[in-house]
């Protein structure tokens, strides 16, 4: 970017001054592969009548299958590394409390495991976010939505995997009380689904009312001379105020639903923790500090997945 900014400081940039894309990231480089996969999936008829949304999605997956596979690998490494910390917290607390196996080498291995897990987590997270953005190069309509889908295309299989790893960590520390955590997690997911649907409906009505108000405002501004000549300013002002009031009502409902969803998001770990630890008390499972910290860390990692699952499903369907 340095040489490009230097040239732009001296003169207006032209197309020849801008560095070209890598052939693998350009339309010219991707179009032959896309056409070949489209012909394979759709057969001889490649018109819009024969190419359905499912076939187009299949063509995109075939075109970018290696990028999808590499991103899936990075996402898998990231999620596994995320749960290494919660899984090893109990062992670290037992080591610090001076158990029978107190050895310097064990403490060093635990510290190295924490550091390595965090390094893998950071590196794999960045690669899983950026590898699939090349999909935008061949999309002309709704490119932003299709491009953003690369952020959560793997969430449909990663969320069950995350729940499974969380249950494994909880079972290794709390035993059968992890079943109570699983039930509480499912309950939170079920509660979140209707809330997201209500928010989507309210948001659609909000945007629709905003479009109506903006259209009416634009027409009034374009015909302001006629309105002043006829003395209709106050009449049309009252219409704009009425449209604005309708938009404000939908905005209030949207904020109320957003507040409810935010409450569910932040209260989910507390609710699941209360249910889990309550089950431990009823089953007579001792709540040691290491087990409590491990369970809380696991639930905190699982929080975002529980919250985003309905939204991810809806976004993938829209894409």
C-alpha positions as CSV (number, residue, x, y, z in Angstrom):
1,X,0.0,0.0,0.0
2,X,2.9,2.3,0.6
3,X,3.9,2.8,-3.1
4,X,0.2,3.1,-4.1
5,X,-0.4,5.8,-1.6
6,X,2.8,7.6,-2.8
7,X,1.6,7.6,-6.4
8,X,-1.9,8.8,-5.3
9,X,-0.3,11.7,-3.4
10,X,1.4,12.8,-6.7
11,X,-1.5,12.3,-9.1
12,X,-4.9,10.9,-9.6
13,X,-4.8,7.1,-9.6
14,X,-5.6,5.2,-12.8
15,X,-6.5,1.6,-13.3
16,X,-2.9,0.8,-14.4
17,X,-1.6,2.2,-11.0
18,X,-3.7,-0.2,-8.9
19,X,-2.0,-3.6,-8.4
20,X,-3.9,-6.5,-10.0
21,X,-5.4,-9.4,-8.2
22,X,-3.9,-12.8,-8.1
23,X,-5.3,-15.0,-10.9
24,X,-6.9,-17.2,-8.3
25,X,-8.8,-14.3,-6.8
26,X,-9.9,-12.6,-10.1
27,X,-13.1,-13.1,-12.1
28,X,-11.0,-14.2,-15.1
29,X,-9.3,-16.9,-13.1
30,X,-12.4,-18.2,-11.4
31,X,-14.9,-18.0,-14.2
32,X,-13.7,-21.0,-16.2
33,X,-13.9,-23.3,-13.2
34,X,-17.4,-21.8,-12.3
35,X,-18.6,-22.4,-15.9
36,X,-17.3,-26.0,-15.9
37,X,-19.0,-26.8,-12.6
38,X,-22.2,-25.1,-13.7
39,X,-22.3,-27.3,-16.9
40,X,-21.6,-30.4,-14.8
41,X,-24.4,-29.7,-12.3
42,X,-27.0,-28.2,-14.6
43,X,-26.3,-30.3,-17.7
44,X,-26.7,-28.7,-21.1
45,X,-29.3,-26.2,-19.9
46,X,-27.5,-23.4,-18.1
47,X,-30.4,-20.9,-18.3
48,X,-32.0,-19.4,-15.3
49,X,-35.0,-21.8,-15.7
50,X,-32.8,-24.8,-15.1
51,X,-30.4,-23.5,-12.5
52,X,-32.2,-23.5,-9.1
53,X,-30.9,-22.0,-5.9
54,X,-29.8,-25.5,-4.7
55,X,-27.9,-26.1,-7.9
56,X,-26.2,-22.7,-7.7
57,X,-25.1,-23.4,-4.1
58,X,-23.8,-26.8,-5.2
59,X,-21.8,-25.1,-8.0
60,X,-20.3,-22.6,-5.6
61,X,-19.3,-25.4,-3.2
62,X,-17.7,-27.4,-6.0
63,X,-15.9,-24.3,-7.2
64,X,-14.5,-23.4,-3.8
65,X,-14.4,-26.9,-2.3
66,X,-10.7,-26.7,-1.4
67,X,-11.2,-23.3,0.3
68,X,-14.2,-24.7,2.1
69,X,-12.2,-27.8,3.3
70,X,-9.2,-25.7,4.4
71,X,-11.5,-23.3,6.3
72,X,-13.3,-26.2,7.9
73,X,-10.0,-27.5,9.1
74,X,-9.0,-24.2,10.6
75,X,-12.5,-23.9,12.2
76,X,-12.1,-27.3,13.7
77,X,-8.6,-26.5,15.1
78,X,-10.0,-23.2,16.5
79,X,-12.9,-24.9,18.3
80,X,-10.8,-27.7,19.7
81,X,-8.2,-25.2,20.9
82,X,-10.9,-23.1,22.5
83,X,-11.9,-26.0,24.8
84,X,-8.4,-27.0,25.8
85,X,-8.3,-24.3,28.5
86,X,-11.5,-25.2,30.2
87,X,-10.5,-28.9,30.1
88,X,-7.1,-28.3,31.7
89,X,-8.3,-25.8,34.4
90,X,-9.2,-28.5,36.8
91,X,-5.8,-30.2,36.4
92,X,-4.1,-26.9,36.9
93,X,-6.0,-26.1,40.1
94,X,-5.3,-29.6,41.5
95,X,-1.6,-29.1,40.7
96,X,-1.5,-25.7,42.4
97,X,-3.3,-27.2,45.5
98,X,-0.4,-29.6,45.9
99,X,-1.8,-33.0,44.9
100,X,0.1,-36.3,45.2
101,X,1.5,-35.8,41.7
102,X,3.0,-32.4,42.3
103,X,5.9,-32.3,39.9
104,X,7.6,-29.3,38.2
105,X,7.4,-31.0,34.8
106,X,3.6,-31.3,35.1
107,X,3.1,-27.6,35.7
108,X,5.4,-26.8,32.8
109,X,3.4,-29.0,30.5
110,X,0.2,-27.5,31.6
111,X,1.5,-24.0,30.9
112,X,2.8,-25.0,27.5
113,X,-0.5,-26.6,26.7
114,X,-2.4,-23.4,27.6
115,X,0.0,-21.2,25.5
116,X,0.0,-23.6,22.5
117,X,-3.8,-23.8,22.6
118,X,-4.1,-20.0,22.6
119,X,-1.6,-19.7,19.7
120,X,-3.5,-22.3,17.6
121,X,-6.8,-20.6,18.5
122,X,-5.6,-17.1,17.3
123,X,-4.0,-18.3,14.1
124,X,-6.8,-20.7,13.1
125,X,-9.5,-18.1,13.9
126,X,-7.9,-15.5,11.5
127,X,-7.5,-18.0,8.7
128,X,-11.1,-19.4,9.1
129,X,-12.4,-15.8,8.8
130,X,-10.5,-14.8,5.6
131,X,-10.1,-17.8,3.4
132,X,-13.6,-17.9,2.0
133,X,-14.0,-14.2,1.2
134,X,-12.8,-15.0,-2.4
135,X,-16.4,-16.2,-3.1
136,X,-17.5,-12.6,-3.6
137,X,-15.5,-12.4,-6.8
138,X,-18.1,-14.2,-8.9
139,X,-21.3,-12.9,-7.4
140,X,-22.9,-9.8,-8.8
141,X,-26.3,-9.7,-6.9
142,X,-26.5,-9.9,-3.1
143,X,-22.7,-10.1,-3.0
144,X,-22.5,-8.8,0.5
145,X,-24.8,-11.4,1.9
146,X,-23.1,-14.3,0.0
147,X,-19.7,-13.0,1.1
148,X,-20.7,-12.7,4.7
149,X,-22.0,-16.3,4.6
150,X,-18.4,-17.4,4.5
151,X,-18.1,-16.3,8.1
152,X,-20.7,-18.8,9.3
153,X,-21.0,-21.4,6.6
154,X,-19.5,-24.0,9.0
155,X,-21.7,-23.1,12.0
156,X,-24.3,-25.7,11.1
157,X,-21.9,-28.5,12.0
158,X,-19.6,-26.6,14.3
159,X,-22.3,-25.8,16.9
160,X,-23.2,-29.4,17.5
161,X,-19.5,-30.2,17.7
162,X,-19.0,-27.3,20.2
163,X,-22.0,-28.6,22.3
164,X,-20.5,-32.1,22.2
165,X,-17.1,-30.9,23.3
166,X,-18.6,-28.9,26.0
167,X,-20.6,-31.9,27.3
168,X,-17.4,-33.9,27.2
169,X,-15.5,-31.4,29.3
170,X,-18.5,-31.1,31.7
171,X,-18.8,-34.9,32.0
172,X,-15.1,-35.3,32.7
173,X,-15.4,-32.8,35.6
174,X,-19.0,-33.1,36.9
175,X,-20.1,-36.6,35.8
176,X,-23.8,-37.2,35.3
177,X,-24.6,-33.6,36.2
178,X,-23.5,-32.7,32.6
179,X,-26.9,-34.1,31.5
180,X,-28.6,-31.3,33.4
181,X,-26.3,-28.8,31.5
182,X,-27.3,-30.4,28.2
183,X,-31.0,-30.0,29.0
184,X,-30.6,-26.4,30.1
185,X,-28.6,-25.7,26.9
186,X,-31.4,-27.2,24.8
187,X,-34.0,-25.1,26.7
188,X,-32.0,-21.9,26.1
189,X,-31.8,-22.7,22.4
190,X,-35.5,-23.3,22.1
191,X,-36.3,-20.1,24.0
192,X,-34.0,-18.1,21.6
193,X,-35.7,-19.4,18.4
194,X,-39.0,-17.6,18.8
195,X,-37.3,-14.4,20.0
196,X,-35.1,-14.2,16.9
197,X,-38.2,-14.8,14.7
198,X,-40.1,-12.0,16.4
199,X,-37.1,-9.7,16.0
200,X,-36.8,-10.5,12.3
201,X,-40.5,-9.7,11.7
202,X,-40.3,-6.5,13.6
203,X,-37.2,-5.5,11.7
204,X,-38.9,-6.1,8.4
205,X,-41.8,-3.9,9.4
206,X,-39.4,-1.2,10.7
207,X,-37.5,-1.1,7.4
208,X,-40.8,-1.1,5.4
209,X,-42.2,1.8,7.4
210,X,-38.8,3.6,7.0
211,X,-39.0,3.2,3.2
212,X,-42.5,4.5,3.1
213,X,-41.5,7.6,5.1
214,X,-38.4,8.2,3.0
215,X,-40.4,7.9,-0.2
216,X,-43.0,10.4,1.0
217,X,-40.4,12.8,2.2
218,X,-38.6,12.7,-1.2
219,X,-41.8,13.4,-3.0
220,X,-42.6,16.3,-0.8
221,X,-39.1,17.8,-1.2
222,X,-39.3,17.4,-5.0
223,X,-42.7,19.2,-5.1
224,X,-42.1,21.8,-2.4
225,X,-42.8,24.7,-4.8
226,X,-46.3,23.3,-5.6
227,X,-47.0,22.6,-1.9
228,X,-46.1,26.2,-1.0
229,X,-48.2,27.6,-3.8
230,X,-51.3,25.6,-2.7
231,X,-50.7,26.1,1.0
232,X,-50.5,22.3,1.7
233,X,-47.4,22.4,3.9
234,X,-49.1,21.6,7.2
235,X,-51.3,18.9,5.7
236,X,-48.3,17.0,4.3
237,X,-46.3,17.7,7.5
238,X,-49.0,15.9,9.5
239,X,-48.7,12.9,7.1
240,X,-44.9,12.8,7.6
241,X,-45.4,13.0,11.4
242,X,-47.9,10.1,11.2
243,X,-45.5,8.0,9.2
244,X,-42.7,8.9,11.6
245,X,-44.9,7.9,14.5
246,X,-45.5,4.5,12.9
247,X,-41.8,4.1,12.3
248,X,-41.1,5.0,15.9
249,X,-43.5,2.4,17.2
250,X,-41.8,-0.3,15.2
251,X,-38.4,1.0,16.4
252,X,-39.6,0.7,20.0
253,X,-40.7,-2.9,19.5
254,X,-37.4,-3.7,17.8
255,X,-35.5,-2.3,20.8
256,X,-37.7,-4.3,23.2
257,X,-37.0,-7.5,21.4
258,X,-33.3,-6.7,21.2
259,X,-33.3,-6.1,24.9
260,X,-35.0,-9.5,25.5
261,X,-32.5,-11.3,23.3
262,X,-29.6,-9.6,25.0
263,X,-31.0,-10.6,28.3
264,X,-31.2,-14.2,27.2
265,X,-27.6,-14.0,25.8
266,X,-26.1,-12.8,29.1
267,X,-28.3,-14.8,31.4
268,X,-27.8,-18.2,29.6
269,X,-24.5,-19.1,31.2
270,X,-25.8,-18.2,34.7
271,X,-29.0,-20.2,34.1
272,X,-27.1,-23.3,32.8
273,X,-24.6,-23.0,35.7
274,X,-27.3,-22.8,38.3
275,X,-29.0,-25.9,36.8
276,X,-25.8,-27.8,36.5
277,X,-24.5,-27.0,40.0
278,X,-27.9,-27.6,41.5
279,X,-27.9,-31.1,39.9
280,X,-24.4,-31.6,41.4
281,X,-25.8,-30.8,44.9
282,X,-28.7,-33.1,44.4
283,X,-26.5,-36.0,43.1
284,X,-23.9,-35.4,45.9
285,X,-21.1,-34.5,43.5
286,X,-18.5,-32.4,45.3
287,X,-18.1,-28.9,43.9
288,X,-14.3,-28.3,44.1
289,X,-12.8,-25.1,42.9
290,X,-11.2,-26.6,39.8
291,X,-14.4,-28.3,38.7
292,X,-16.4,-25.0,39.2
293,X,-13.9,-23.0,37.2
294,X,-13.7,-25.5,34.4
295,X,-17.5,-25.7,34.2
296,X,-17.9,-21.9,34.1
297,X,-15.2,-21.5,31.5
298,X,-16.9,-24.1,29.3
299,X,-20.3,-22.5,29.6
300,X,-18.7,-19.1,28.7
301,X,-17.2,-20.5,25.5
302,X,-20.5,-22.2,24.7
303,X,-22.5,-18.9,25.2
304,X,-21.9,-17.3,21.8
305,X,-22.7,-20.5,19.9
306,X,-26.1,-20.9,21.7
307,X,-26.9,-17.3,21.0
308,X,-25.9,-17.3,17.3
309,X,-27.3,-20.6,16.1
310,X,-30.9,-19.4,15.1
311,X,-29.5,-16.3,13.5
312,X,-26.9,-18.3,11.5
313,X,-29.6,-20.7,10.3
314,X,-31.8,-17.8,9.2
315,X,-28.9,-16.1,7.4
316,X,-27.8,-19.3,5.5
317,X,-31.4,-19.8,4.4
318,X,-31.6,-16.2,3.1
319,X,-28.3,-16.6,1.3
